[in-house]
Structures are given as structure tokens and as C-alpha cells.
Amino acid sequence: MPVLTVPIVNILGLTPRTLLFCLGIGEQPFPFLAGQAVLAAAHGHHHRRPYSIACSPERALETGTIELLVAVEPSSDADLHVSRAAVGDRLDLEGPLGQFTFPDSPRQERVLFVAGGTGIAPLRAMLDHALRSERAPRMAMIYSARRSDEFAFIDELRGHERAGRLELHQTVTRDEGAAWEGARGRVGRTHFASVLPEPAHTLCFVCGPPPFVVESKAALSALGVPDALIRTEQWER
């Protein structure tokens, strides 16, 4: 697979633990599907790790950039090199790759996105892609984070909610602060029951840490969502 070297044109701090890297692709062809990933590392480092592309193909064409959501806390040398990179530095990208993608024309009229932590990245790309279609399905999202300040892209998602394009549900797992008035606790059957009026006809996309994905899939199955309608992707954090 060929390697593309691209500059970092902007870095945005989205939460205390995540950065959004905007990588300039300019007019270079970089076709990908909403939900796919790339293998990335600082230029010259050969230990690349996967990052979901956090923007839709349409947004990438509009901005001339692709966006990667990068965790600040490193777990590997490759992560360390990427998270410490600065604007003007270059990254080596390999890809795109992965089968966790949004279908061109989903037969289901309802879609549920389930995000845990940085698992929001490919789901944000899918959501934006779906909203640009002529006949977008009815979409809901359950988004779990450790603390109330760790919801990446939250202003954007709430904007979709206000516009009636998305039913958004948030929950925190470790935030004991009184300022948070939303739901608490790990995502489970109770969370899903309220957003699955038609379990047998809802296409579900789940992305997050492995235990989160396993538990979410089990809960969805128990509520009657067919296995064929549960698409999953999992990261180590």
C-alpha cells in the first residue's frame, strides 16, 4: 500500500485528552469511505498505528484536509510521535483501510451510532456523510465519555440535535461533579431501550474500547437487533 506524506496544517484541542489533527491533502487524490481509517506516524517513523478518519469524504474535498482525532495520552511510540507533532510537521499515512463503513443506500430507515471515547471519530464521519444524502435516515447517537469535558465534537453534535437531524444521548462514567446533569454510568440495555423503537429494523454502528464494544453489541442483540445490523469497530482506548 503506498504511503502519502502530508503536512499538519492545524491542530485543535477538542478535549483535555484529545487533539484534532488537520492534514493538508490539497489536490492530491485520497479517496476513502466514511468510517475508514489510516495508518499514521510522524514522517520517517515506520511504526504506524491506525486512526479513524474523523471527517466525511465530502468535508475532506471541501476543506482540502483530512482530520484525525488523536489521544493525548500515548500508549505506544507511534502515538508519542504523532501526539507531539506540531503544525508544519509531516505525517506518513498508509491507507485508507477498513470495512467499518456507512453504506451508500441503507435499506433501514433508522440508524443508531454508539460511541465510546475516541470511537466518536468514524461515527462523526458517517453522520456528516449521511446528512448530505438526499434521503437521510432517522439517526440517533449514544455517546459515552469518562467525564463531561471529554465529549469531542459536542458543539457540532448538539447543533445537529437542535436542527432535528440527530437524537443525541450522552452519559459519563467517571465524572462525579455536580455540574453534570445528564446520564451517568456505562452504556447498557437501559440506554439502548429508549432509542430502539424498531430494533429489528435499526442499523447500528458501535465504536470504542473493546469491552465497550462487546457489551454494547450484547445489549443490542438482547433487545432484538439482528447481528447482521450491528457493525462494530474497536480501539484499545
Secondary structure, DSSP 8 states (H G I E B T S, - for coil): --EEEEEEEEEEEEETTEEEEEEE-TTS-----TT-EEEEEETT----EEEEB-S-HHHHHHHTEEEEEEESS-SSHHHHHHHT--TT-EEEEEEEE-S----SS-S-SEEEEEEEGGGHHHHHHHHHHHHTSTT--EEEEEEEESSTT--TTHHHHHHHHHTTS-EEEEEESS---TT--SEES---HHHHHTT-SSGGGEEEEEEESHHHHHHHHHHHHHTT--GGGEEEEE---
